[in-house]
Amino acid sequence: MNTNLLTAVTGGLLLITPLLYILAALPKALPGVVSAQRYRARIQFVSVTGFLLALAAVVGYALGAQGDFVLFALPLPATAAHLDLSVQLNAMTMLLAPLVSFVLMILARFSVEYLDGDRAQARFFRLLALTGGFFLLVTIAGNLGFFTLAITATGFSLHRLLDFYDDRRKAIMAAHKKSLFSRAADLFLLLASGLTAIGAGTLEFSKIAVLAQSPAFPWQLQLAAWFLVFAVILKSAQFPFHGWLIQVMEAPTPVSALMHAGVVYSGAIVAMRMSPLLLREESALLFLGAIGLLTLAIASLVMITQTAIKSSLAWSTVAQLGFMLLELGLGLFYLALLHLLGHSLYKAHAFLSSSSGVDQLRQLKPQAEKGGFATWLLGTLLGLAASMGLALAFALQPLGHPVTLAIVVIIGIAMSQIFIKGALFPSWGSRAGAAVLAVLMMLVYYVLHILFHGFFGPDFAVTVSNSVHYQVFAAWVMLTFLFLSWIQGPGRMQLPVAWQQSLYVALYNGLYVDLWIERIAYRLWPEKFAVEKQGPRMEFATLESDEITNTAGGGR
């Protein structure tokens, strides 16, 4: 088949997928059984069809489709750039489109049972389709202006999902703060788009990647890089703008899963798309990494103090987003993509199965005694040695590249937890089994590292500089992870009891930072709360019944 024709067909398949979701949501949802049945059947059909279309597009790409598929181009005044409705056909798109389509398909199926009997479920399925459709446009967009419009539309439809239960004060608060930060991020993206159009004369991601290699780097592009970083920080719920992501637990569980497994990665996605530009502005990229490291450190400590399953998952997402931005700041964009894939699938499963968490906790055996400093030190050294050995075996040359060395150390510290726990087992056989497991997990990681570098590395095309700034930052990253491992292990027991108690309370409450952010947000933009409604929002019959009898005073 002709390459141009194959590109057009593949791009068309990817563009049809989000449009199906949006078209399915266009008729306004009406209350009642018939409307709910129609919407849930329609969205389930679209979700399956969309996933199959995304897989078909992957086949087209494998057969040779390449470049950008442009449906139409709208000239922008005062610049040489165009606002294109375009799809970028590269490996990253072929990973993200099926991933998001798969998550939406699972959420659509899960929501049928989860919301069965809720009188507003027709509206929920409509909003889910709108949000999913707009976010799919985000994942395939080949133009920064198109991306900005798509993520703005995603934010507006997501806001309606977050305050789906409009009689829950915390849900309204979360939606309100999310709206404030999202609009600020959208403004930064709009400014970045305008400056990029002026400085580069194009908004196409593929053309920006080429122009970013030229010696000239005008001030408009330098400023655009900073605005992009600010947008990524706000979109990714980084400290101190993270509180809304914790409070989003008040929304229906499928909404939480959609947020934590998809939409919250929009900032990371645009950073990956614009990686050549960001790499030219080293200070902006380092700032992004520093914010990610700060968020990771705080959230990982707060997470272990949480008693509610969903709250722990939420703080885990904040920490993982911080880790992802750290990877972006280090210039390891292909690793951030690997991280996005794994964490998205894990978090979707974790939220949708969170109701079984209590049963799992009941089955847990009493925790064994934690080892002291000697055990921690031995386990850490074994983890670092194994990680370094595998990195050298895969020819990653960590000793000559501080950024690579930082990743090797992070993996070693992470896997050292298995060595530490294994050292506490009573038998040598169990200890050996734990050591083998740790090495196998590191082996799997390094294999994926090599594969993603080879397959997705060309999409980013630029290597990170080996400057003094990056060497210092990489050293700081390694020390931070070493400190986190120590303080979560034997280190906290070295603190006075009064300090431990005070630190626990402060961490449990997220260092009280979100309280101040919330107060400032409501002073800048107050929000009115609905009067709490009396009576249940559920109906006596489910959608399997022919009739629904409303409860007295319980209508929406």
ZAMARGU-4260 file (C-alpha; in steps of 0.2 Angstrom, whole numbers, plus 5000, padded with zeros to 4 digits):
<rodrens>
0) 5000/5000/5000 | 5006/5018/4996 | 5014/5026/5011 | 5004/5042/5010 | 4988/5032/5009
5) 4993/5021/5024 | 4997/5036/5034 | 4980/5044/5030 | 4971/5028/5035 | 4981/5026/5051
10) 4978/5044/5056 | 4960/5043/5051 | 4958/5028/5063 | 4966/5037/5077 | 4955/5052/5074
15) 4939/5043/5073 | 4941/5035/5090 | 4939/5051/5100 | 4926/5058/5089 | 4915/5042/5092
20) 4916/5046/5111 | 4912/5064/5108 | 4897/5061/5096 | 4890/5047/5108 | 4889/5060/5121
25) 4882/5074/5111 | 4863/5071/5115 | 4859/5078/5132 | 4856/5065/5145 | 4839/5064/5152
30) 4833/5056/5168 | 4825/5039/5168 | 4828/5021/5165 | 4827/5022/5146 | 4840/5036/5145
35) 4852/5027/5156 | 4851/5011/5147 | 4853/5019/5130 | 4869/5029/5136 | 4877/5015/5145
40) 4875/5003/5130 | 4881/5016/5118 | 4896/5021/5128 | 4901/5002/5130 | 4899/4999/5112
45) 4910/5015/5108 | 4923/5010/5121 | 4926/4993/5113 | 4925/5000/5095 | 4938/5013/5100
50) 4950/5001/5107 | 4949/4990/5092 | 4952/5005/5081 | 4967/5010/5091 | 4974/4992/5089
55) 4971/4993/5070 | 4980/5010/5070 | 4995/5001/5078 | 4995/4988/5064 | 4995/5002/5051
60) 5010/5010/5060 | 5019/4994/5060 | 5016/4992/5041 | 5024/5009/5038 | 5013/5023/5041
65) 5023/5038/5047 | 5023/5057/5048 | 5009/5068/5053 | 4991/5066/5047 | 4983/5083/5045
70) 4965/5085/5042 | 4964/5103/5040 | 4975/5118/5044 | 4969/5135/5051 | 4982/5150/5048
75) 4986/5160/5064 | 4986/5179/5062 | 5003/5188/5064 | 5013/5172/5063 | 5018/5159/5050
80) 5011/5145/5061 | 4995/5135/5058 | 4982/5128/5070 | 4981/5110/5063 | 4969/5096/5067
85) 4983/5084/5065 | 4988/5067/5072 | 5006/5063/5076 | 5010/5045/5070 | 5025/5040/5080
90) 5029/5026/5093 | 5023/5036/5108 | 5006/5039/5100 | 5004/5021/5096 | 5007/5017/5114
95) 4996/5030/5122 | 4981/5028/5111 | 4978/5010/5114 | 4982/5012/5133 | 4969/5026/5135
100) 4957/5017/5125 | 4959/5001/5135 | 4957/5010/5152 | 4941/5019/5145 | 4934/5002/5140
105) 4937/4995/5157 | 4930/5010/5166 | 4914/5010/5155 | 4911/4991/5159 | 4915/4994/5178
110) 4903/5009/5179 | 4888/4999/5173 | 4888/4989/5190 | 4895/5003/5200 | 4882/5016/5196
115) 4867/5004/5193 | 4852/5011/5202 | 4859/5029/5203 | 4846/5041/5195 | 4860/5052/5187
120) 4870/5038/5179 | 4865/5043/5161 | 4873/5060/5164 | 4888/5051/5171 | 4891/5040/5156
125) 4889/5056/5145 | 4902/5065/5154 | 4913/5050/5154 | 4912/5049/5135 | 4916/5068/5133
130) 4931/5067/5145 | 4937/5051/5137 | 4935/5058/5120 | 4944/5074/5123 | 4958/5066/5132
135) 4961/5054/5118 | 4963/5069/5107 | 4976/5075/5119 | 4986/5058/5117 | 4986/5059/5098
140) 4988/5078/5095 | 5002/5083/5083 | 5000/5101/5086 | 5003/5111/5102 | 4988/5122/5098
145) 4977/5107/5095 | 4984/5099/5111 | 4980/5115/5121 | 4962/5116/5115 | 4960/5097/5118
150) 4967/5097/5136 | 4956/5113/5140 | 4941/5104/5134 | 4946/5089/5144 | 4947/5100/5160
155) 4930/5107/5158 | 4921/5090/5156 | 4931/5082/5170 | 4926/5096/5181 | 4908/5090/5179
160) 4913/5073/5184 | 4922/5078/5199 | 4907/5087/5206 | 4895/5073/5200 | 4890/5072/5219
165) 4886/5090/5221 | 4880/5087/5239 | 4897/5082/5244 | 4907/5097/5250 | 4924/5089/5248
170) 4920/5084/5230 | 4915/5102/5226 | 4931/5108/5235 | 4942/5096/5225 | 4933/5101/5208
175) 4935/5120/5212 | 4954/5119/5216 | 4956/5108/5201 | 4947/5120/5190 | 4958/5135/5197
180) 4975/5126/5194 | 4969/5119/5177 | 4964/5136/5171 | 4981/5143/5176 | 4989/5128/5167
185) 4979/5131/5152 | 4984/5149/5152 | 5002/5144/5152 | 5000/5132/5138 | 4991/5146/5128
190) 5006/5158/5131 | 5018/5144/5127 | 5009/5141/5111 | 5009/5159/5106 | 5027/5161/5109
195) 5031/5145/5100 | 5021/5151/5085 | 5031/5167/5085 | 5048/5160/5088 | 5047/5144/5078
200) 5034/5149/5065 | 5025/5132/5068 | 5016/5123/5081 | 5019/5105/5074 | 5028/5094/5087
205) 5038/5086/5073 | 5044/5103/5066 | 5048/5110/5083 | 5059/5095/5086 | 5069/5099/5070
210) 5070/5118/5074 | 5075/5115/5091 | 5092/5108/5085 | 5097/5124/5076 | 5110/5135/5084
215) 5098/5149/5086 | 5087/5149/5100 | 5076/5165/5101 | 5070/5172/5118 | 5052/5167/5113
220) 5056/5149/5114 | 5066/5151/5130 | 5051/5159/5138 | 5039/5146/5130 | 5050/5132/5138
225) 5047/5140/5156 | 5028/5142/5153 | 5027/5124/5148 | 5036/5119/5164 | 5024/5129/5174
230) 5009/5121/5165 | 5016/5103/5168 | 5018/5106/5186 | 5000/5112/5188 | 4993/5099/5177
235) 5003/5085/5187 | 4997/5090/5204 | 5014/5094/5211 | 5018/5101/5228 | 5010/5112/5234
240) 4996/5111/5221 | 4992/5093/5225 | 4978/5094/5237 | 4964/5092/5224 | 4971/5075/5218
245) 4969/5069/5236 | 4951/5076/5238 | 4945/5069/5222 | 4942/5053/5231 | 4925/5060/5235
250) 4920/5058/5217 | 4914/5041/5210 | 4927/5027/5210 | 4928/5027/5190 | 4932/5045/5190
255) 4946/5043/5203 | 4953/5029/5192 | 4951/5040/5176 | 4960/5054/5185 | 4974/5043/5192
260) 4976/5032/5177 | 4975/5044/5163 | 4971/5062/5164 | 4983/5068/5177 | 4997/5062/5165
265) 4993/5076/5152 | 5007/5087/5159 | 5020/5073/5157 | 5013/5070/5139 | 5016/5088/5133
270) 5033/5088/5141 | 5037/5072/5131 | 5030/5080/5115 | 5040/5096/5118 | 5056/5087/5124
275) 5068/5094/5111 | 5063/5112/5116 | 5064/5109/5134 | 5081/5101/5133 | 5087/5117/5125
280) 5082/5127/5141 | 5092/5117/5153 | 5087/5128/5168 | 5069/5125/5165 | 5071/5107/5164
285) 5081/5106/5180 | 5068/5116/5189 | 5055/5104/5183 | 5065/5089/5190 | 5068/5098/5207
290) 5049/5101/5209 | 5047/5082/5205 | 5060/5077/5217 | 5052/5088/5231 | 5035/5081/5228
295) 5041/5063/5228 | 5050/5065/5244 | 5035/5073/5253 | 5022/5062/5246 | 5031/5046/5249
300) 5033/5050/5267 | 5015/5056/5269 | 5008/5040/5260 | 5015/5028/5273 | 5005/5037/5287
305) 4988/5036/5278 | 4975/5024/5285 | 4962/5025/5271 | 4965/5014/5256 | 4960/5027/5243
310) 4970/5041/5252 | 4985/5030/5252 | 4983/5027/5233 | 4981/5046/5230 | 4997/5050/5239
315) 5005/5036/5230 | 5000/5044/5213 | 5006/5061/5219 | 5023/5053/5223 | 5023/5043/5206
320) 5019/5059/5197 | 5034/5068/5206 | 5045/5053/5201 | 5039/5055/5183 | 5043/5073/5182
325) 5060/5069/5190 | 5063/5058/5175 | 5058/5071/5164 | 5069/5084/5172 | 5084/5072/5171
330) 5080/5071/5152 | 5075/5052/5153 | 5059/5055/5143 | 5058/5037/5137 | 5059/5031/5155
335) 5045/5043/5159 | 5035/5035/5146 | 5038/5017/5153 | 5033/5024/5170 | 5017/5031/5163
340) 5012/5014/5155 | 5016/5004/5171 | 5008/5016/5183 | 4993/5019/5173 | 4988/5001/5172
345) 4993/4998/5190 | 4983/5013/5197 | 4967/5009/5186 | 4967/4991/5194 | 4971/4998/5211
350) 4956/5010/5212 | 4944/4998/5204 | 4948/4984/5216 | 4950/4996/5231 | 4934/4989/5239
355) 4943/4972/5241 | 4957/4981/5251 | 4949/4977/5268 | 4948/4959/5264 | 4966/4958/5259
360) 4972/4967/5275 | 4962/4954/5285 | 4972/4941/5277 | 4989/4949/5281 | 5000/4941/5293
365) 5008/4950/5307 | 5023/4961/5302 | 5040/4954/5306 | 5052/4963/5316 | 5061/4976/5306
370) 5080/4975/5305 | 5092/4988/5312 | 5105/4999/5304 | 5116/4984/5300 | 5103/4975/5291
375) 5098/4991/5281 | 5116/4994/5276 | 5119/4977/5270 | 5103/4976/5260 | 5106/4993/5253
380) 5124/4988/5248 | 5118/4972/5240 | 5104/4981/5230 | 5117/4994/5224 | 5129/4981/5219
385) 5117/4971/5210 | 5110/4986/5201 | 5127/4992/5196 | 5132/4975/5190 | 5117/4973/5178
390) 5119/4991/5172 | 5137/4987/5167 | 5131/4970/5159 | 5119/4980/5148 | 5132/4992/5143
395) 5123/5007/5151 | 5140/5015/5156 | 5133/5023/5172 | 5150/5028/5178 | 5152/5040/5164
400) 5135/5048/5165 | 5128/5055/5181 | 5110/5054/5175 | 5112/5036/5171 | 5121/5033/5188
405) 5106/5041/5197 | 5094/5029/5189 | 5105/5014/5193 | 5106/5020/5211 | 5087/5023/5212
410) 5084/5005/5206 | 5096/4998/5218 | 5089/5007/5233 | 5071/5002/5228 | 5076/4983/5226
415) 5086/4984/5242 | 5070/4983/5251 | 5068/4965/5246 | 5085/4961/5251 | 5082/4969/5268
420) 5066/4960/5271 | 5074/4944/5265 | 5088/4945/5278 | 5075/4944/5291 | 5068/4927/5285
425) 5073/4913/5297 | 5080/4901/5284 | 5094/4903/5271 | 5083/4896/5258 | 5070/4910/5260
430) 5084/4923/5260 | 5091/4916/5244 | 5074/4916/5236 | 5072/4935/5241 | 5089/4939/5233
435) 5084/4930/5217 | 5068/4939/5216 | 5076/4956/5218 | 5089/4952/5205 | 5075/4945/5193
440) 5065/4961/5195 | 5080/4972/5192 | 5083/4961/5176 | 5066/4964/5170 | 5068/4983/5173
445) 5084/4984/5163 | 5077/4974/5149 | 5062/4986/5148 | 5075/5001/5149 | 5084/4995/5134
450) 5068/4991/5124 | 5060/5008/5128 | 5076/5017/5124 | 5078/5008/5107 | 5060/5009/5102
455) 5054/5026/5109 | 5071/5035/5111 | 5071/5041/5093 | 5055/5051/5096 | 5064/5062/5109
460) 5081/5061/5098 | 5091/5072/5110 | 5103/5067/5124 | 5105/5076/5140 | 5120/5087/5143
465) 5134/5081/5155 | 5135/5099/5163 | 5140/5103/5180 | 5122/5107/5184 | 5116/5090/5180
470) 5130/5082/5189 | 5126/5091/5205 | 5107/5088/5203 | 5110/5069/5200 | 5121/5068/5216
475) 5106/5077/5225 | 5094/5064/5218 | 5104/5050/5224 | 5106/5057/5241 | 5088/5060/5243
480) 5083/5042/5238 | 5096/5036/5251 | 5089/5047/5264 | 5071/5042/5261 | 5076/5023/5262
485) 5085/5027/5278 | 5071/5037/5286 | 5058/5024/5282 | 5069/5011/5289 | 5080/5012/5304
490) 5082/5031/5303 | 5065/5036/5311 | 5069/5025/5326 | 5084/5036/5329 | 5073/5052/5332
495) 5066/5056/5349 | 5049/5049/5353 | 5041/5066/5354 | 5048/5071/5337 | 5042/5054/5329
500) 5024/5058/5335 | 5024/5076/5329 | 5031/5071/5313 | 5018/5058/5311 | 5004/5070/5314
505) 5011/5083/5302 | 5014/5070/5288 | 4997/5062/5291 | 4989/5080/5287 | 5000/5083/5272
510) 5011/5096/5282 | 4995/5107/5282 | 5001/5115/5265 | 4984/5111/5256 | 4975/5120/5270
515) 4984/5136/5266 | 4982/5134/5247 | 4964/5131/5249 | 4961/5147/5259 | 4971/5157/5246
520) 4961/5149/5232 | 4944/5153/5240 | 4949/5171/5243 | 4954/5173/5225 | 4939/5163/5218
525) 4925/5159/5230 | 4914/5144/5227 | 4896/5142/5233 | 4891/5125/5240 | 4874/5117/5237
530) 4863/5114/5252 | 4866/5096/5257 | 4851/5086/5251 | 4840/5075/5262 | 4836/5057/5257
535) 4846/5045/5247 | 4850/5047/5228 | 4847/5029/5225 | 4831/5022/5218 | 4823/5006/5224
540) 4825/4997/5207 | 4840/4995/5197 | 4841/4997/5178 | 4836/4979/5176 | 4818/4983/5182
545) 4805/4990/5170 | 4800/5004/5182 | 4808/5015/5195 | 4799/5021/5210 | 4807/5037/5217
550) 4810/5038/5236 | 4801/5052/5244 | 4811/5068/5244 | 4826/5059/5237 | 4826/5066/5219
555) 4841/5074/5211
</rodrens>
